[in-house]
Amino acid sequence: MSAEQTLAPAPVPQRPGALFQILIGERKTLSAGEKEAIADASAFTYVDRTWVTLWYDPAHAIRSKCGGMTAFRAITSTGDLLWYVAPEGDAPVYHAQCADPFEAIEHATVALGAQADLNRRWAHIERLAHGLRSGALKFNVTPEDARRVPMRPTLFKAFMAVVDRFGTRAISGRTAAMMMKVEPSVGFVIHAAWVRAQIADPVQNGVVVAPRKPVGFEAMC
C-alpha cells in the first residue's frame, strides 16, 4: 500500500442502549409505555460470531410459510439493521439486510441451498486451502469471487473490509487460506477463485470441475 493511500475508518460499535432503542422502534405495534418497559438487555439475545456481532429481538419474529425458517429483527454492534434468519435444526443462520422479512427468508433459502451444494465439496476446498498455504497452488482472490458465493451480506462486508485494508482489489490465495482458519466460510470464496483461475490456467490450478446446480433447501420449504 502506498504512502498516499489511507484506510477507510472501521465502523464504530455503538452503545447497547442506543441499539436497543432502534430495535424497539422496529416494533410498530407497541405503545410508548410498552417500549419503555422492555428497553433493557434482557429483552434481546446477543450473538457473537467470528466476524458478526449482533443483538436480535426474539419477540419480533416472522415465520416462513412452510414453518421451516424464522426471521428475527436484529441489529449489529455498529448499528446495521438486518433480519437474522434461523432455519430449523442445525442449518446455519443467515443475515439478510433487506427490509422485508419474507424477502430475507427467500434470500436465505437460496443462499443456504447453494451453500449446501458447496458443503458436499468441502474436502476439495480444504485441499485447495492446504495447497495455497503450502505454496503448491498460487492464485489471487478478488471481490468478484466473493460475490459469486452464498456468503451472508454481513460476512461479505467484513471480507471486503479485509481486502480494502491491503489497498488492492485482490488478496493472495495464501492470505485467504489463512483467513479460512478463522472463518471457514472463506473457503467458499477460495473455491470460486479456483474455478475462475483454473479456467485461465488449468495446468497450474488442476482439473476443471464443472459447477453443479444448487439443490436448494427442499427439506425446509
Rosetta blueprint (number, residue, H / E / L):
1 M L
2 S L
3 A L
4 E L
5 Q L
6 T L
7 L L
8 A L
9 P L
10 A L
11 P L
12 V L
13 P L
14 Q L
15 R L
16 P H
17 G H
18 A H
19 L H
20 F H
21 Q H
22 I H
23 L H
24 I H
25 G H
26 E L
27 R L
28 K L
29 T L
30 L L
31 S L
32 A H
33 G H
34 E H
35 K H
36 E H
37 A H
38 I L
39 A L
40 D L
41 A H
42 S H
43 A H
44 F L
45 T E
46 Y E
47 V E
48 D E
49 R L
50 T L
51 W L
52 V L
53 T E
54 L E
55 W E
56 Y E
57 D E
58 P E
59 A E
60 H E
61 A E
62 I E
63 R E
64 S L
65 K L
66 C L
67 G L
68 G L
69 M E
70 T E
71 A E
72 F E
73 R E
74 A E
75 I E
76 T E
77 S L
78 T L
79 G L
80 D L
81 L E
82 L E
83 W E
84 Y E
85 V E
86 A E
87 P E
88 E L
89 G L
90 D L
91 A L
92 P L
93 V L
94 Y E
95 H E
96 A E
97 Q L
98 C L
99 A L
100 D L
101 P H
102 F H
103 E H
104 A H
105 I H
106 E H
107 H H
108 A H
109 T H
110 V H
111 A H
112 L H
113 G H
114 A H
115 Q H
116 A H
117 D H
118 L H
119 N H
120 R L
121 R L
122 W H
123 A H
124 H H
125 I H
126 E H
127 R H
128 L H
129 A H
130 H H
131 G H
132 L H
133 R H
134 S H
135 G L
136 A L
137 L L
138 K L
139 F L
140 N E
141 V E
142 T L
143 P H
144 E H
145 D H
146 A H
147 R H
148 R L
149 V L
150 P L
151 M L
152 R L
153 P H
154 T H
155 L H
156 F H
157 K H
158 A H
159 F H
160 M H
161 A H
162 V H
163 V H
164 D H
165 R H
166 F L
167 G L
168 T L
169 R L
170 A L
171 I E
172 S E
173 G H
174 R H
175 T H
176 A H
177 A H
178 M H
179 M H
180 M H
181 K H
182 V H
183 E L
184 P L
185 S L
186 V H
187 G H
188 F H
189 V H
190 I H
191 H H
192 A H
193 A H
194 W H
195 V H
196 R H
197 A H
198 Q H
199 I H
200 A H
201 D L
202 P H
203 V H
204 Q H
205 N H
206 G L
207 V L
208 V L
209 V L
210 A L
211 P L
212 R L
213 K L
214 P L
215 V L
216 G L
217 F L
218 E L
219 A L
220 M L
221 C L
